[in-house]
Amino acid sequence: MEQIIDFTLRPLRNNEHYQFMSDFSKMITATTPETLGVVNQFPAFTVVLSNEAIAIGVEDGSSLSKKMRSAGYSPR
């Protein structure tokens, strides 16, 4: 089993934080919440992780912003 010895989340950008937490969730699922003793906490964690994914999606901007970026527009 992989172990996280010491890791600070503070310097991570939003997308990096989400990626780390998603990977962490996958590790929990692979090992099983029962084995780790987090059966009661894991459902709430997955809800929060899902909410974070939604928030990051909103942060990426509007559909118009995406079209402008794909057309090569870059704000100063």
Gaussian input, Z-matrix of N, CA and C with variables (Angstrom, degrees):
# hf/3-21g

backbone

0 1
 N
 C     1     B1
 C     2     B2     1     A1
 N     3     B3     2     A2     1     D1
 C     4     B4     3     A3     2     D2
 C     5     B5     4     A4     3     D3
 N     6     B6     5     A5     4     D4
 C     7     B7     6     A6     5     D5
 C     8     B8     7     A7     6     D6
 N     9     B9     8     A8     7     D7
 C    10    B10     9     A9     8     D8
 C    11    B11    10    A10     9     D9
 N    12    B12    11    A11    10    D10
 C    13    B13    12    A12    11    D11
 C    14    B14    13    A13    12    D12
 N    15    B15    14    A14    13    D13
 C    16    B16    15    A15    14    D14
 C    17    B17    16    A16    15    D15
 N    18    B18    17    A17    16    D16
 C    19    B19    18    A18    17    D17
 C    20    B20    19    A19    18    D18
 N    21    B21    20    A20    19    D19
 C    22    B22    21    A21    20    D20
 C    23    B23    22    A22    21    D21
 N    24    B24    23    A23    22    D22
 C    25    B25    24    A24    23    D23
 C    26    B26    25    A25    24    D24
 N    27    B27    26    A26    25    D25
 C    28    B28    27    A27    26    D26
 C    29    B29    28    A28    27    D27
 N    30    B30    29    A29    28    D28
 C    31    B31    30    A30    29    D29
 C    32    B32    31    A31    30    D30
 N    33    B33    32    A32    31    D31
 C    34    B34    33    A33    32    D32
 C    35    B35    34    A34    33    D33
 N    36    B36    35    A35    34    D34
 C    37    B37    36    A36    35    D35
 C    38    B38    37    A37    36    D36
 N    39    B39    38    A38    37    D37
 C    40    B40    39    A39    38    D38
 C    41    B41    40    A40    39    D39
 N    42    B42    41    A41    40    D40
 C    43    B43    42    A42    41    D41
 C    44    B44    43    A43    42    D42
 N    45    B45    44    A44    43    D43
 C    46    B46    45    A45    44    D44
 C    47    B47    46    A46    45    D45
 N    48    B48    47    A47    46    D46
 C    49    B49    48    A48    47    D47
 C    50    B50    49    A49    48    D48
 N    51    B51    50    A50    49    D49
 C    52    B52    51    A51    50    D50
 C    53    B53    52    A52    51    D51
 N    54    B54    53    A53    52    D52
 C    55    B55    54    A54    53    D53
 C    56    B56    55    A55    54    D54
 N    57    B57    56    A56    55    D55
 C    58    B58    57    A57    56    D56
 C    59    B59    58    A58    57    D57
 N    60    B60    59    A59    58    D58
 C    61    B61    60    A60    59    D59
 C    62    B62    61    A61    60    D60
 N    63    B63    62    A62    61    D61
 C    64    B64    63    A63    62    D62
 C    65    B65    64    A64    63    D63
 N    66    B66    65    A65    64    D64
 C    67    B67    66    A66    65    D65
 C    68    B68    67    A67    66    D66
 N    69    B69    68    A68    67    D67
 C    70    B70    69    A69    68    D68
 C    71    B71    70    A70    69    D69
 N    72    B72    71    A71    70    D70
 C    73    B73    72    A72    71    D71
 C    74    B74    73    A73    72    D72
 N    75    B75    74    A74    73    D73
 C    76    B76    75    A75    74    D74
 C    77    B77    76    A76    75    D75
 N    78    B78    77    A77    76    D76
 C    79    B79    78    A78    77    D77
 C    80    B80    79    A79    78    D78
 N    81    B81    80    A80    79    D79
 C    82    B82    81    A81    80    D80
 C    83    B83    82    A82    81    D81
 N    84    B84    83    A83    82    D82
 C    85    B85    84    A84    83    D83
 C    86    B86    85    A85    84    D84
 N    87    B87    86    A86    85    D85
 C    88    B88    87    A87    86    D86
 C    89    B89    88    A88    87    D87
 N    90    B90    89    A89    88    D88
 C    91    B91    90    A90    89    D89
 C    92    B92    91    A91    90    D90
 N    93    B93    92    A92    91    D91
 C    94    B94    93    A93    92    D92
 C    95    B95    94    A94    93    D93
 N    96    B96    95    A95    94    D94
 C    97    B97    96    A96    95    D95
 C    98    B98    97    A97    96    D96
 N    99    B99    98    A98    97    D97
 C   100   B100    99    A99    98    D98
 C   101   B101   100   A100    99    D99
 N   102   B102   101   A101   100   D100
 C   103   B103   102   A102   101   D101
 C   104   B104   103   A103   102   D102
 N   105   B105   104   A104   103   D103
 C   106   B106   105   A105   104   D104
 C   107   B107   106   A106   105   D105
 N   108   B108   107   A107   106   D106
 C   109   B109   108   A108   107   D107
 C   110   B110   109   A109   108   D108
 N   111   B111   110   A110   109   D109
 C   112   B112   111   A111   110   D110
 C   113   B113   112   A112   111   D111
 N   114   B114   113   A113   112   D112
 C   115   B115   114   A114   113   D113
 C   116   B116   115   A115   114   D114
 N   117   B117   116   A116   115   D115
 C   118   B118   117   A117   116   D116
 C   119   B119   118   A118   117   D117
 N   120   B120   119   A119   118   D118
 C   121   B121   120   A120   119   D119
 C   122   B122   121   A121   120   D120
 N   123   B123   122   A122   121   D121
 C   124   B124   123   A123   122   D122
 C   125   B125   124   A124   123   D123
 N   126   B126   125   A125   124   D124
 C   127   B127   126   A126   125   D125
 C   128   B128   127   A127   126   D126
 N   129   B129   128   A128   127   D127
 C   130   B130   129   A129   128   D128
 C   131   B131   130   A130   129   D129
 N   132   B132   131   A131   130   D130
 C   133   B133   132   A132   131   D131
 C   134   B134   133   A133   132   D132
 N   135   B135   134   A134   133   D133
 C   136   B136   135   A135   134   D134
 C   137   B137   136   A136   135   D135
 N   138   B138   137   A137   136   D136
 C   139   B139   138   A138   137   D137
 C   140   B140   139   A139   138   D138
 N   141   B141   140   A140   139   D139
 C   142   B142   141   A141   140   D140
 C   143   B143   142   A142   141   D141
 N   144   B144   143   A143   142   D142
 C   145   B145   144   A144   143   D143
 C   146   B146   145   A145   144   D144
 N   147   B147   146   A146   145   D145
 C   148   B148   147   A147   146   D146
 C   149   B149   148   A148   147   D147
 N   150   B150   149   A149   148   D148
 C   151   B151   150   A150   149   D149
 C   152   B152   151   A151   150   D150
 N   153   B153   152   A152   151   D151
 C   154   B154   153   A153   152   D152
 C   155   B155   154   A154   153   D153
 N   156   B156   155   A155   154   D154
 C   157   B157   156   A156   155   D155
 C   158   B158   157   A157   156   D156
 N   159   B159   158   A158   157   D157
 C   160   B160   159   A159   158   D158
 C   161   B161   160   A160   159   D159
 N   162   B162   161   A161   160   D160
 C   163   B163   162   A162   161   D161
 C   164   B164   163   A163   162   D162
 N   165   B165   164   A164   163   D163
 C   166   B166   165   A165   164   D164
 C   167   B167   166   A166   165   D165
 N   168   B168   167   A167   166   D166
 C   169   B169   168   A168   167   D167
 C   170   B170   169   A169   168   D168
 N   171   B171   170   A170   169   D169
 C   172   B172   171   A171   170   D170
 C   173   B173   172   A172   171   D171
 N   174   B174   173   A173   172   D172
 C   175   B175   174   A174   173   D173
 C   176   B176   175   A175   174   D174
 N   177   B177   176   A176   175   D175
 C   178   B178   177   A177   176   D176
 C   179   B179   178   A178   177   D177
 N   180   B180   179   A179   178   D178
 C   181   B181   180   A180   179   D179
 C   182   B182   181   A181   180   D180
 N   183   B183   182   A182   181   D181
 C   184   B184   183   A183   182   D182
 C   185   B185   184   A184   183   D183
 N   186   B186   185   A185   184   D184
 C   187   B187   186   A186   185   D185
 C   188   B188   187   A187   186   D186
 N   189   B189   188   A188   187   D187
 C   190   B190   189   A189   188   D188
 C   191   B191   190   A190   189   D189
 N   192   B192   191   A191   190   D190
 C   193   B193   192   A192   191   D191
 C   194   B194   193   A193   192   D192
 N   195   B195   194   A194   193   D193
 C   196   B196   195   A195   194   D194
 C   197   B197   196   A196   195   D195
 N   198   B198   197   A197   196   D196
 C   199   B199   198   A198   197   D197
 C   200   B200   199   A199   198   D198
 N   201   B201   200   A200   199   D199
 C   202   B202   201   A201   200   D200
 C   203   B203   202   A202   201   D201
 N   204   B204   203   A203   202   D202
 C   205   B205   204   A204   203   D203
 C   206   B206   205   A205   204   D204
 N   207   B207   206   A206   205   D205
 C   208   B208   207   A207   206   D206
 C   209   B209   208   A208   207   D207
 N   210   B210   209   A209   208   D208
 C   211   B211   210   A210   209   D209
 C   212   B212   211   A211   210   D210
 N   213   B213   212   A212   211   D211
 C   214   B214   213   A213   212   D212
 C   215   B215   214   A214   213   D213
 N   216   B216   215   A215   214   D214
 C   217   B217   216   A216   215   D215
 C   218   B218   217   A217   216   D216
 N   219   B219   218   A218   217   D217
 C   220   B220   219   A219   218   D218
 C   221   B221   220   A220   219   D219
 N   222   B222   221   A221   220   D220
 C   223   B223   222   A222   221   D221
 C   224   B224   223   A223   222   D222
 N   225   B225   224   A224   223   D223
 C   226   B226   225   A225   224   D224
 C   227   B227   226   A226   225   D225

   B1=1.4385
   B2=1.5297
   B3=1.3422
   B4=1.4575
   B5=1.5163
   B6=1.3234
   B7=1.4531
   B8=1.5210
   B9=1.3190
   B10=1.4535
   B11=1.5202
   B12=1.3068
   B13=1.4550
   B14=1.5288
   B15=1.3288
   B16=1.4543
   B17=1.5221
   B18=1.3299
   B19=1.4570
   B20=1.5182
   B21=1.3110
   B22=1.4534
   B23=1.5147
   B24=1.3274
   B25=1.4619
   B26=1.5257
   B27=1.3055
   B28=1.4601
   B29=1.5307
   B30=1.3290
   B31=1.4705
   B32=1.5422
   B33=1.3052
   B34=1.4592
   B35=1.5258
   B36=1.3286
   B37=1.4627
   B38=1.5273
   B39=1.3261
   B40=1.4629
   B41=1.5261
   B42=1.3291
   B43=1.4677
   B44=1.5250
   B45=1.3230
   B46=1.4661
   B47=1.5300
   B48=1.3240
   B49=1.4689
   B50=1.5198
   B51=1.3327
   B52=1.4591
   B53=1.5330
   B54=1.3283
   B55=1.4653
   B56=1.5238
   B57=1.3375
   B58=1.4647
   B59=1.5287
   B60=1.3326
   B61=1.4534
   B62=1.5299
   B63=1.3378
   B64=1.4687
   B65=1.5272
   B66=1.3210
   B67=1.4674
   B68=1.5321
   B69=1.3238
   B70=1.4581
   B71=1.5299
   B72=1.3279
   B73=1.4646
   B74=1.5331
   B75=1.3205
   B76=1.4684
   B77=1.5290
   B78=1.3358
   B79=1.4634
   B80=1.5275
   B81=1.3249
   B82=1.4674
   B83=1.5290
   B84=1.3225
   B85=1.4636
   B86=1.5225
   B87=1.3220
   B88=1.4663
   B89=1.5313
   B90=1.3203
   B91=1.4593
   B92=1.5314
   B93=1.2798
   B94=1.4757
   B95=1.5248
   B96=1.3169
   B97=1.4589
   B98=1.5305
   B99=1.3251
   B100=1.4655
   B101=1.5251
   B102=1.3239
   B103=1.4640
   B104=1.5206
   B105=1.3287
   B106=1.4563
   B107=1.5238
   B108=1.3297
   B109=1.4568
   B110=1.5235
   B111=1.3309
   B112=1.4666
   B113=1.5308
   B114=1.3152
   B115=1.4675
   B116=1.5282
   B117=1.3179
   B118=1.4601
   B119=1.5274
   B120=1.3193
   B121=1.4586
   B122=1.5362
   B123=1.3168
   B124=1.4626
   B125=1.5294
   B126=1.3276
   B127=1.4699
   B128=1.5344
   B129=1.3182
   B130=1.4694
   B131=1.5241
   B132=1.3200
   B133=1.4647
   B134=1.5262
   B135=1.3229
   B136=1.4657
   B137=1.5275
   B138=1.3231
   B139=1.4748
   B140=1.5324
   B141=1.3168
   B142=1.4617
   B143=1.5356
   B144=1.3099
   B145=1.4620
   B146=1.5252
   B147=1.3044
   B148=1.4581
   B149=1.5293
   B150=1.3276
   B151=1.4658
   B152=1.5269
   B153=1.3227
   B154=1.4628
   B155=1.5283
   B156=1.3295
   B157=1.4670
   B158=1.5277
   B159=1.3216
   B160=1.4622
   B161=1.5266
   B162=1.3252
   B163=1.4620
   B164=1.5231
   B165=1.3108
   B166=1.4660
   B167=1.5217
   B168=1.3249
   B169=1.4559
   B170=1.5103
   B171=1.3231
   B172=1.4637
   B173=1.5196
   B174=1.3216
   B175=1.4578
   B176=1.5262
   B177=1.3201
   B178=1.4606
   B179=1.5185
   B180=1.3060
   B181=1.4521
   B182=1.5130
   B183=1.3168
   B184=1.4548
   B185=1.5249
   B186=1.3216
   B187=1.4648
   B188=1.5255
   B189=1.3366
   B190=1.4619
   B191=1.5249
   B192=1.3367
   B193=1.4679
   B194=1.5221
   B195=1.3292
   B196=1.4613
   B197=1.5290
   B198=1.3374
   B199=1.4656
   B200=1.5267
   B201=1.3277
   B202=1.4643
   B203=1.5242
   B204=1.3415
   B205=1.4674
   B206=1.5215
   B207=1.3323
   B208=1.4644
   B209=1.5289
   B210=1.3452
   B211=1.4556
   B212=1.5249
   B213=1.3352
   B214=1.4600
   B215=1.5135
   B216=1.3362
   B217=1.4506
   B218=1.5079
   B219=1.3234
   B220=1.4583
   B221=1.5126
   B222=1.3514
   B223=1.4589
   B224=1.5107
   B225=1.3107
   B226=1.4732
   B227=1.4764
   A1=109.02
   A2=115.33
   A3=120.31
   A4=109.89
   A5=116.46
   A6=120.77
   A7=109.71
   A8=115.24
   A9=121.69
   A10=105.47
   A11=116.24
   A12=121.10
   A13=110.54
   A14=116.17
   A15=120.98
   A16=107.58
   A17=116.34
   A18=119.54
   A19=108.52
   A20=116.70
   A21=122.03
   A22=109.62
   A23=117.05
   A24=122.06
   A25=112.54
   A26=118.13
   A27=122.56
   A28=114.38
   A29=121.11
   A30=118.60
   A31=114.56
   A32=117.84
   A33=120.13
   A34=111.76
   A35=115.16
   A36=120.54
   A37=107.37
   A38=116.84
   A39=120.54
   A40=112.77
   A41=117.32
   A42=120.38
   A43=111.50
   A44=116.84
   A45=120.51
   A46=110.55
   A47=115.96
   A48=120.09
   A49=110.02
   A50=116.15
   A51=120.20
   A52=110.70
   A53=117.39
   A54=120.45
   A55=111.03
   A56=116.04
   A57=119.94
   A58=110.64
   A59=116.26
   A60=120.10
   A61=111.84
   A62=117.35
   A63=120.74
   A64=110.72
   A65=115.43
   A66=119.40
   A67=110.71
   A68=116.04
   A69=121.54
   A70=110.62
   A71=116.28
   A72=121.19
   A73=110.95
   A74=116.03
   A75=120.03
   A76=111.14
   A77=116.42
   A78=119.88
   A79=110.51
   A80=116.49
   A81=120.16
   A82=109.87
   A83=116.09
   A84=120.46
   A85=111.21
   A86=116.98
   A87=120.89
   A88=111.66
   A89=116.04
   A90=120.42
   A91=111.21
   A92=116.83
   A93=130.73
   A94=110.99
   A95=115.61
   A96=120.51
   A97=112.33
   A98=116.84
   A99=120.50
   A100=111.31
   A101=115.72
   A102=120.76
   A103=111.09
   A104=116.37
   A105=120.90
   A106=113.53
   A107=116.41
   A108=120.22
   A109=113.65
   A110=116.38
   A111=120.00
   A112=111.65
   A113=117.03
   A114=121.80
   A115=111.07
   A116=117.74
   A117=120.90
   A118=112.72
   A119=118.16
   A120=122.13
   A121=113.35
   A122=117.14
   A123=120.31
   A124=113.94
   A125=120.73
   A126=119.33
   A127=112.76
   A128=117.67
   A129=121.05
   A130=110.31
   A131=116.97
   A132=121.23
   A133=110.57
   A134=117.21
   A135=119.38
   A136=111.91
   A137=117.24
   A138=120.47
   A139=109.89
   A140=116.66
   A141=120.97
   A142=110.11
   A143=116.85
   A144=120.78
   A145=110.79
   A146=117.18
   A147=121.61
   A148=111.27
   A149=116.34
   A150=120.77
   A151=111.56
   A152=116.38
   A153=120.50
   A154=110.46
   A155=116.87
   A156=120.82
   A157=110.87
   A158=116.64
   A159=121.01
   A160=110.23
   A161=116.68
   A162=120.89
   A163=111.57
   A164=117.20
   A165=120.73
   A166=110.19
   A167=117.17
   A168=120.57
   A169=111.67
   A170=117.38
   A171=121.96
   A172=109.87
   A173=116.30
   A174=121.54
   A175=111.90
   A176=117.39
   A177=120.73
   A178=112.66
   A179=118.14
   A180=121.06
   A181=112.58
   A182=114.10
   A183=120.61
   A184=110.80
   A185=115.66
   A186=119.83
   A187=110.12
   A188=117.97
   A189=121.20
   A190=110.33
   A191=116.32
   A192=120.30
   A193=110.94
   A194=116.46
   A195=120.42
   A196=110.88
   A197=116.41
   A198=119.99
   A199=110.48
   A200=116.55
   A201=120.25
   A202=111.15
   A203=116.86
   A204=119.69
   A205=110.82
   A206=117.20
   A207=119.29
   A208=111.03
   A209=117.36
   A210=120.89
   A211=111.52
   A212=116.38
   A213=119.84
   A214=115.22
   A215=119.18
   A216=121.84
   A217=109.84
   A218=115.69
   A219=121.07
   A220=108.66
   A221=118.33
   A222=119.49
   A223=110.74
   A224=116.20
   A225=120.45
   A226=112.77
   D1=136.01
   D2=176.74
   D3=-72.68
   D4=148.88
   D5=178.84
   D6=-129.66
   D7=143.04
   D8=173.52
   D9=-100.79
   D10=112.08
   D11=-175.84
   D12=-79.08
   D13=-56.07
   D14=-177.03
   D15=-153.31
   D16=127.28
   D17=-177.84
   D18=-155.86
   D19=130.84
   D20=178.65
   D21=-103.87
   D22=124.71
   D23=-179.16
   D24=-82.00
   D25=-20.01
   D26=-173.15
   D27=-53.09
   D28=-44.14
   D29=-175.95
   D30=-77.76
   D31=-4.59
   D32=-176.60
   D33=-74.74
   D34=143.29
   D35=171.01
   D36=-76.69
   D37=167.41
   D38=-175.17
   D39=-55.86
   D40=-48.26
   D41=-179.09
   D42=-64.99
   D43=-36.47
   D44=177.80
   D45=-67.40
   D46=-40.68
   D47=178.09
   D48=-61.42
   D49=-46.30
   D50=179.97
   D51=-61.67
   D52=-42.13
   D53=-180.00
   D54=-62.49
   D55=-44.15
   D56=178.89
   D57=-61.05
   D58=-47.23
   D59=-178.11
   D60=-66.89
   D61=-33.88
   D62=175.66
   D63=-65.23
   D64=-43.90
   D65=177.13
   D66=-62.99
   D67=-40.10
   D68=177.65
   D69=-61.71
   D70=-42.56
   D71=178.14
   D72=-61.83
   D73=-40.77
   D74=178.22
   D75=-64.36
   D76=-37.18
   D77=177.60
   D78=-65.51
   D79=-40.65
   D80=178.07
   D81=-62.87
   D82=-45.50
   D83=-179.57
   D84=-62.62
   D85=-41.36
   D86=-179.30
   D87=-66.12
   D88=-37.70
   D89=-179.24
   D90=-83.54
   D91=-24.31
   D92=-177.66
   D93=86.47
   D94=133.88
   D95=177.29
   D96=-59.03
   D97=-32.07
   D98=179.25
   D99=-62.58
   D100=-45.81
   D101=-179.54
   D102=-62.73
   D103=-37.53
   D104=-177.68
   D105=-85.42
   D106=-10.20
   D107=179.47
   D108=75.03
   D109=31.39
   D110=-178.88
   D111=-121.55
   D112=27.96
   D113=-177.36
   D114=-57.88
   D115=-42.25
   D116=-177.99
   D117=-73.07
   D118=-31.26
   D119=-176.08
   D120=-88.42
   D121=-27.86
   D122=-171.81
   D123=-62.33
   D124=-40.93
   D125=178.19
   D126=-58.73
   D127=-42.14
   D128=178.27
   D129=-65.96
   D130=-38.50
   D131=177.95
   D132=-61.24
   D133=-42.99
   D134=-179.35
   D135=-67.35
   D136=-32.95
   D137=176.28
   D138=-65.84
   D139=-45.68
   D140=179.92
   D141=-63.85
   D142=-40.22
   D143=178.65
   D144=-63.99
   D145=-40.24
   D146=176.41
   D147=-63.42
   D148=-42.31
   D149=177.16
   D150=-63.14
   D151=-37.15
   D152=177.46
   D153=-64.23
   D154=-40.90
   D155=178.18
   D156=-61.36
   D157=-40.96
   D158=178.38
   D159=-64.63
   D160=-44.47
   D161=-179.90
   D162=-62.95
   D163=-40.21
   D164=178.96
   D165=-66.75
   D166=-37.12
   D167=177.21
   D168=-62.58
   D169=-39.91
   D170=177.48
   D171=-67.20
   D172=-38.05
   D173=-177.91
   D174=-62.55
   D175=-27.19
   D176=-178.02
   D177=-67.00
   D178=-7.14
   D179=175.62
   D180=103.86
   D181=177.35
   D182=-178.26
   D183=-77.92
   D184=170.94
   D185=176.98
   D186=-64.51
   D187=-31.61
   D188=177.34
   D189=-66.12
   D190=-42.14
   D191=177.98
   D192=-59.64
   D193=-41.74
   D194=179.95
   D195=-63.94
   D196=-41.41
   D197=178.61
   D198=-64.01
   D199=-40.57
   D200=179.81
   D201=-65.08
   D202=-41.72
   D203=178.31
   D204=-64.47
   D205=-41.47
   D206=-178.98
   D207=-68.93
   D208=-22.69
   D209=177.56
   D210=-85.13
   D211=-2.85
   D212=176.02
   D213=102.25
   D214=0.60
   D215=179.17
   D216=-73.66
   D217=134.23
   D218=177.47
   D219=-134.58
   D220=117.83
   D221=178.58
   D222=-66.72
   D223=152.47
   D224=-177.56
   D225=-70.11

